[in-house]
């Protein structure tokens, strides 16, 4: 059932992507804000209680509806529910339009337009970036966005669905990423800022939740890319990035397509808007940090097409594996 739920969700999302201004994302923003306002008292235990309430409650709600549908209407209704949840939490179109517009601008030679689009997407200062650095940052942001919007969701959904927990894993993963980013950015905006204890709890929980999916994504990139180089880069250069999980993904990507990643970070200059919801407004919960570069060729526009191929081959790999597991279960 997981295979068909993911397949249908991806197909629907390609035809009719979920917009940024939608009642579901608005409701989740209101929920996260309400939890922090009413349960965040500034102490570590309050931070963890707030995080559990903000993240676990939506996941348990998704699980409860799944079990209720399964018990009353059967597996077809439960699969429809899983498709709906995946449609909200999973999908390329929540970020891919940024990538496509920047790539088109670079291919047409309009570097100024590419800088403007990158600045609008990530709320950073990209005014002085040379062409190769524009490409490098687009690759880094896009790969991490693909992981958080697609592969991380696939990993947790597949694992918990196999254990009978339906779409709870997809909600758990996306909410864990969202609250870590949202509470930190609200503090920067000085709008009912979350306490340091709450931000710390959310960041630590997000690191733990993303630990396994990040390594699954890195392995997938290695399998569909240049395997030996990806694994070697993962082992020797992942620690050059300040975020351990992001470092694993970026290092594996660097080796898989032979492109140099890492270096000077872009400085944030804009506050995120409330309308961003579950959509990424930066590469993670932590502020961008300068890093050492991985080995490889200097980033070129041609690498953008290589990244697209890498991501789609990884999706195909995921679907083939799930199809084989589904077939084995049906035959067994």
N, C-alpha and C positions, 0 to 999 in steps of 0.2 A: 504493500500500500504506500510506503514511503516513496518508492520510485515514481509512481503515478502522481502522487500529490506534488512532488517537486517538479515533475515534467509539466503538469498542467499550470502550476503557479508561474513557472518561467515563461511558458507560452502566453499566458494571459498578460503577464507583466510586459512582454515585448510588444503586444498589440495595444494595450491600454495601461501605460505606467501610472502609478499612483503619484499625484501631484504633491508639492510641498504644502500647499494650503488645503488640508483635508481634516475632517473632524476627528479622525483617529489619532493622528499625530498631535493635534491640538489638545485632545483629551489627555494624552500621555504627558505632555508638557505641564498641563494643569495638575495632574496627579503628582508628578515629581516635585513641583513647586509646593503643593499642599503638604506633602510628606515632610519636606525639609522645614517648612514654616512651623509645623505643629509638633514634630518629634526631635528636631535637632536642638539639643540643649548645650552643645559644645563639648561634651565629654565623649571619650572613645566608645563607651557602651551605647550611648545615644546614637553615635554615628552608625554603628553596626545595626542597631534596631531600625533606624531609618532606611538603611540600605536594604535590609531584608524585606521590609514592608514595601518599599518602592519597586523592588525587582521580583521578589518571590510572589507577592500577591497577584500581579498580572499573569505570571507563569502558572500559578495554581488555578486561577480562574480559567485559563485556556485548557488546563488539564481536566478540570471539573466538567466543563462543557463537552470535552472530548469523551469522557467516560459516560456522561449522561446520554449523549447521542448514540454511543455504542450500545448502551444497555436498552435504549428505547426504540431507536430507528435502525440500528444495525450499522455495519461498517461503511456502506455507501455514504450515509449522512456524516459519519465521523471523518471520512476522507474529504468530503466537501469542506468541512470545518478546517481541516489541516491545510487545504488549498487556500482558503481565505486567510488563515494566519500567515502562511508562507508568502502570500501576495503582499501583505503589509510589511513583513520583515525581510524578505529576500528579493533581490533584483538588481540587475545592472543599470536599469534606466533611472535609478535614484541618483546616480552620479555620472553615468557614461556620457551624458550630453556635454558636461564640462570638458571631458577628455576630447570628444569629437570636435568641438568648436575650436579648442586650442590647436589640435593637430591640423585642422583645415586651415587655420590662420598661418601656421608655420609652413605648411606645404605651398601656400600661395605667396609666401615671402613677407607677410604682414607681421613682423615681429612685435611691433608696438601693440597691435590688437591682441596678440598672444599674451603679452605681459599684462594687459588690462584684464583679460579673461582669467588668467591665473590669480591675479590680485583679488578679483571679485569672488572667485571660488573659495580661496583659502583665507581671505581677509589678511593679506600680507602685502609688504612693499616689494614689488617686483619691477620697479621702474628702471633699475640699472642692470638687469640681468642680461648677460650675453646669450646668444642662441643656444649654445650647448647646455647652459645652466637652466634655461627654460625647460628644455627637454628632460634634463635630469630630474628636476623637481616634479614635472608632470608624471614621469614614470613612478617616482616614489609615492606621490599622493595617490595615483591611480591604482597601483598594486595594493596598497594598504586599504584603499576604499573597496576594491574588489574582494579582498579577504574579509572585511567586516560586513559587507553587504551580501556576499555570496558564500564563500567557502567556510567562514566561521559559522554562519547560520546552518549550512548544510551539515557540518560536523556535529553540532550539538543536537540538531533535529534528528539526524539519523541515529545517533547513539541512544537518545532517550526514547525515540519512537520504537526502536528495536526492543527496548525494555518495557514497552507498553504505556509510555507516558505521552504518547501523541505529540502534538506540536509544542509542548511545554519547553523543550530545549531551544527552539527558535526564539521564543519570547524571552527566555532567561538570558540568552546571549545578547540579543539586541538591546534589552533593557539595561543589562550590566554595562554595555558600552555607552549607552545614551546617558545614564545618570552620572557616570564618571566625568563625561565631557560637559554635560549640561550644568551640573552644580559648580564645576570649576569656572566655567565661563560666566555664569550668573554672578559669581563673586567678583570677577573682573569688571562686570558691568555695574557693580554696586547696587543690584536690585535684589533685596532680601538675600544677601550673600550667605552661602553655606559656610559653616564653621570649618576650621582646619581639620578637626576630628572627622567630620563627615566626608570631606574631600579625601582625606587619607584612607578612610575605610573603603570608599568607592573605588579609589585608584588601586588599592591592594586587591580588592575583590575582582576588579576587572583584569588585573594581571593574572590572577589565578584562573579565572574563567577562560581567558584567551590562551593559556599556556599550551594546552593540547591542540586546539584548532590551528594555532600558528605553526606548529611543527608538522601537522598534517598537510597544510597548504605548502610549506617548504618542500616536503617530500613529493607532493604532486607536481610542483614546478620542476623539481629535479628529474622526475620520471619523464615528463613530456618535453623537457628542455635538454640541455647538456648535463647529463647526470653527474659525471665525475667532477666537473668544474663547479657545479652547484653545491655538491656535498663538501668539496674542499673549501669553497668560499664560506659556506655555513660554519664549518668547524673552525676556521682561522680568522674570520673577519666579523662574525655576528656581534662579538663583544665590543666592536668599535662604535656601535650605536647605543645611546643611553637607555633605550627601552629594549629589554631583552627579547620580548616577543616580536616587536617590529624589526629588530636587528636580524633575527633568524629569517624572516620573510624577505627582507631587502637583500641580505647577503646571498640567499639562495637564488633570488631573482637575478642578481648581478652575475653569478656564475652561470645560470641557465641560459642567458642571452648574451653573455660577454659584454657587459656594459658597466662602466664605472659609476658607482652610486656612493652617496655620502659626501660630506663636505660642509661648506658654509650654509647655515640654515637661513630661512627667510624670516624676517621679524614681523610679528603681527602688528597691524596698524588700525584695523577696524574691529569694532565690537560685533559679535555675532547677533543675528536677529532672532526674535522669538519664533519666526516662521520656519526655522531650519529643522525643528523637530528631531526625528531620528536620523536625518540626513547629516553626513559628516561636515563639520565646519573646521577642519584642521586634521592633522594626521593622528591625533590622539588626545588623551586627557592631559598629557604633560606639555609644557611649553617647548617649542622647537629649540634644539640644541645643536651647536656645531659638532660635527663628527669627522673622523678620519675616513678617507676614501677607500673603497675596495679596489682591487685590480680590475682591469678590463679596458675596453675601448671607450674613448670619449663619447658621451651621449650624442646621437644624431637623430634626425627626424625618422630615419628608417627604423630605428629601435622602437618607435611607437607602434609600428605595425607588428614588430616581433612580440611586443608585450601583449597586443590584442590576440595574436595567435597563441601565445603561452597561456593566457587566461582561458580562452575558449577550448583549447586542448585539455586543460585541467578540468573544465566542466564536463567535457565528453568522458574523460577518465572516471570522474565521479559517477556519471550516469551509467556507464558500462558496469562498473563495480556494483552499483545498486541493482541494476537489472539482473546481473548474475546472481546476486544474493536473493532477489525476489523469485527468480526462476528456481533456484535450489530449494527455497522454502515451499514453493508450490508443488514441486516434484517430490519433495520429501514428505 
